[in-house]
Amino acid sequence: MHLHDFWFLLIAVLWTGYFFLEGFDFGIGVLTKTLARDRTERRVLINTIGPVWDGNEVWLITAAGATFAAFPDWYATLFSGFYLPLLAVLVCLIVRGVAFEYRHKRPGERWQRNWENAIFWCSLLPAFLWGAVFANVLRGVPIGPDKNYSGDVLDLMSPYALLGGLFTLVLFTFHGAVFAALKTTGDIRHRARAHAARYGLAAAALAVAFLAWSQAAYGNGRSLPATVVAVLALLAALALNRAGREGWSFALSGVTVAAAFATVFLALFPDVLPSSSDPAWNLTVTSAASSPYTLGIMTWVAGFATPLIIGYQSWTYWVFRKRIGTQHIPAAH
């Protein structure tokens, strides 16, 4: 395996890991309005991800940084052509992080309600935009012979991209609902399972539509097994959620997220960003890659840093593994 192929695989793993972890973060943010009945229950939901949400975003920083270093042409074309949606994602992540920290700083109802609204909208919008972005990456965008994006924002709003955004929004919300059922006790746990059942059915319908379209229009023999795994894992997660096996249901909803994004990357390879203007102008793993020397140094650094990231995040999840409920929230909060 060439180093540029290895780094495409590693970047695919980093992006997939980010969506596996941040996916249920976004889902919890959406559920603060659709599942929680009062301020105390919203605090319970926020506390389920309180110790881990910022660590989950390390995967985004690592994935974006690795893309920049390993495939600078891919990074430059992607982040310039997708400037507006990615800027919206960045602003949402900043506001969302501030909202988590500032919501409880003052007891006023208006103060807390405004930050709760920020958490909801700044979770919903990125969950949608990330799906639209990666749908466009697979579909291809207008790229000229100079490797520059030559379209406008309307080129990013095709029906396929909008379907991809809707799919990830509902899938992440289902993922979050299963996580909420896994991490809470009492009435909120049972309602989270009921919400997971409803969101899961919607996600299954959207998964069939989006993944079938992806496979038919852009897929290949490598992506087909991932497509099948995504759909089967989602159906199994639904069945296990109904049976009250939240741990297994969450694991399989995570498999669904991972397999769905694996479908995108497997269908994409060896391209990293196809050109809808002319296939000769596609960005590929060879044409967009850094020098072998750069990739070699990065490989040594990644071999040291990646196990550390996985290790400390695993420890964090283990330490904060217990369920919480409204009885754990002091009345003053």
N, C-alpha and C positions, 0 to 999 in steps of 0.2 A: 504493500500500500504506500502510495506517495504521501508526502507530508501534507500537501494541499487537500488530498482526499481525507486524511486523518483529521485535519482541522475543520473541514466541512462537517464531518461526523460529530466532532466534539462540540462545535457551535450548535448543531441540531440538538444535541443532548442538553446543552446549557439553556437554550430557549425552551425546550420541552420541560426541563426541570422548573424553570421559572413559571410556566403556565400551570404546571401541576400544583405548585405551592401558592402562587399569587392568585390562581383561579379560585380557590375556596376563600381567600381574603376578599376578593371582589364579590363573591357570592354572599359572604357575611354582611358586607356593606349594603348590598341590595336588600337583604333580609331585615335590616334594621327598620325598614319602613313596611315591609310586606308580612313579616312574621311577628315582630315584637309588638306587643299591645300597649306598652307604656314605657316610661323612661327607665325604669328599673330593668325591664327585659332587654331594652336596647343596651344598657350597660353590661348585662350578662353576655350578650352576643359580642360586643366589642372586646370584653375581657377574654373571650375564647381565643382571640387572635392577638391580644395585647402583647404577649411575650415574644411573638414570632413574626409579626407582619413586616417589621423593618429588616429582619434577617432574610425573609423571603425575597426582598427586593435586591439583595446582594447578587442574586442570580441574574437579574436584569442588567446590573452594572457589569457583571462579568461577561455576559453574552454580548452586550453592545461593545465592550472593550475588546473582546476577542475578535469580533467581526471587523472592527476598525483595524486591528493589528494584522490579522491574517489575510483579510480580503479588503484592502483599502478602497478599491474601485467599487466593490459592492456596497460598502458602507457609504461612500460619497454619493453614489447615485440613489441609494435607498433613502438616506436621510435628507437629501435635497429634494428629490421628487415627492417624497411623502412628508414634506416639511410641516404642513398644517395639521394633519392628523397626529403626527408624532409630537408636535408642540402641544397639542391639546392633551395628549396622554401625559406628557411631562408636567404640565400645569396641574392636571388633576392629581397626579401622584404627590406633588408638593402640597397642594391644599388639603388633600386627604390626610397626609401625615401630620400637618399642623392641626387638623380637626381632631385627630385622635388624642393629641397632647393637650389641646386647649379646651376641649369640651367641658371637662370637669373643674376648670380653674375658677369658675364663678357659678353660684347656685341659681342665677336668674333664669327664668323659663325661656325668655327670648334668646338669650345668649346660647343656651344649650340646644334649643331648637334649630338655630341657624347653623351651628356646627354639625348637628345631626343631618340636616339637609345636605351639607357639604359632603359628608361621608357617603350618603346615598348616591348623589349625582356623580361624585368623583370616583365611585366604584362602578356604577352602571356604564358611564361613558367609555372608560378604558376597556372594559370587558367587551363592549361592542367594537371599538376601534381596532383592537388587536386582531380580531377575527377578520375585519375588512382589510387590514394591512396585509396579513399573510395570504388571504385569498387573492389579493392583487399581485403579490409576489409570485404565486403559483400561476396565475392567469397570464402574467406578463403586462408590461406597461410600455408606453412609447419611449424608446431609447434610440438616440442617433448614433452615427458612426464614431462620434467623439466620446461615447460612453455617458453622455449627459441625458437626463430626463427631458423629453421634448413635449410633454403633454401639460395639462392643467389639472386642477382639483376635480373637475367633472369627470375626467378619465378614470378617477379612482372610485366612482360611485356607480359602477355597473350593477345590474341585478345579482350577479354572482357574488360580488364583494359584499353587497348588503345582506345577502343570505348568509354569507360567512360570518358577518358581524352578529347577526341575530342568533346564529347557531352557538357561537362562543358565549354570548351573553346568557342564554338560557342554560347552556351546559355548565358554565361557571356557577350560576345560581343554584343549580341542582347539586353540584359539587359542594358548595357552601352549606346547603341545607343538610346534606348528609353529615358534613363535619359538625354542624351545630347539634344534630342529634347525637353524635358521638361524644360531644364535649359538655353536654348539659344534662340536667336532671329535672324531674318533675314534669309539669304540664308543658313547659316550653320544649322539652325533648320530644314529647308525643306530637305536638303540633309541627315541629321541625320534620319529623318523619312524614307527616301528612303533606306538608309542602314539598318535600323531596319527591313524593309519589307524583304529584301534579307536574312539577317542573321536569321530572324525569321522563314522563310521557311526552311532553312537548319537545324535550331535547332529543328523544328517540326519533320523533317524526322529522325534526330538522336535521338530525344526523343522517338519516336515510337520504333525504333530499340533497343535502350539501355534499356528503361524501360520494354518493352515486354520481352526481354531476361532476365532481372533481375527478373521479376515476374514469368516467366516460370521456371527458374532454381532455384531461391532462395526465391521466394516470398511466401506469405501466405494470409489468409483472411484479416489480418490487413493491409497489404501493398497495396492490390488491389485498395481500394478507393483512396488512395494517388496517385497511378499511374494514375488513370482516371482523378483526379483533375488536375494533372500536365499537361496532354495533353490538356484537355479542356481549362484550364487557358491560356496556350500558344496560342491556336487558337483564343481565345477571345482577348488576347493582340494584336495579329496581326490585327484582325478586327478593334479594337479601334485605333490602330496606323494609319491604313489606313484612318479612319474617322477623324483624327486629334485630338483625345482625349488623349493627351499625359499623363495626370495625371492618368487616369484609366488604360491606357495601361501599364504604369510603375508599378502600383499597382499589376496588374495581371501578369506581367513578374516576379515580386517578389514572387507572389503566386506560380508560376511555379518553381522557384528556391527552395522555401521552401518545396513544395510538392515532388519534385524530391529527396531531401535529406531526407524528412520524409519517403519516400519509402524505402530508404536504412536502416534507423534505425528501422522502423517497421518490415521489413523483417529480420533484424539481431536479434532482441530481442527473447529470453533471452540471447543469446550469445552476447559477445562484440567483439570477434575475433575468428572465427571458425578455426579449424585445418584441413587442407586438407590431413594431414597424417593419422589421426585417429579421428573420432568424439568424442571419449572418452577424447581427450586432448583439446577439445574446451575450450576457456576462456569464462566464463559466468558471469552474474551480481553477482552471489553468490560467485563463486570461485575466482574472481579477485578483489572483493570489499575490502575496508578498514574495520576496526572494527566499530561496531555500535556507539561507543563513538565518534570516529573521524567524522563519517557521521553526528552525531547529532550536534556537534560543527559547522561543515560546513554549516548545514542547517540554524542555527541562523545567521551566518555571511552572507550567501547568501540572507537571508530574508531582511537584512539591506542594503547590497551593491547593489543588482541587481536593485531595483527601482531608486537608485541614478544614476547608469549608464544610464538607459533608460531615466531618466528625463533630465540629462544634454545633452545627445545626441539629444533628441527631441528638446530641446531649441536651440541647435546649428543649426539644420536643419531649424527651424522656422526663426531664425535671418537671415540666408543666403538663403532665399527662392526665391529671385528675379532672373529673367532671366538676362543673360549677353550676349554681342555680341562684334563684332570687334570694334564697336565704343567706347567701354569702355576700350580698351587697349591703353595706351599712346604710341605715336610714338616712344619714347625712348626705349620701351620694345619690 
